[in-house]
């Protein structure tokens, strides 16, 4: 993929285009899975796309609670979801 960068989502190596948001990389890595799990155990999907709902929160390079819809992927980035 031209202009692509490597990232890892929950241990899965992935190539994404430069300029891809972390929330999009999470969806590409596991379509329909989402980044969060509700207290009841249901999978949650990002809702607002602008950082208000918090459903896109992930751990990025060891930093918890990063908003995936507001964070650009960077080469070598490690992204972890709730599981």
Secondary structure, 3 states (H helix, E strand, C coil): CCCEEEEEECCEEEEEECCCEHHHHHHHHCCCCCCEECCCCCEECCCCCCCCCCCCEEEECCEEEEEHHHCECCCCEEEECCC
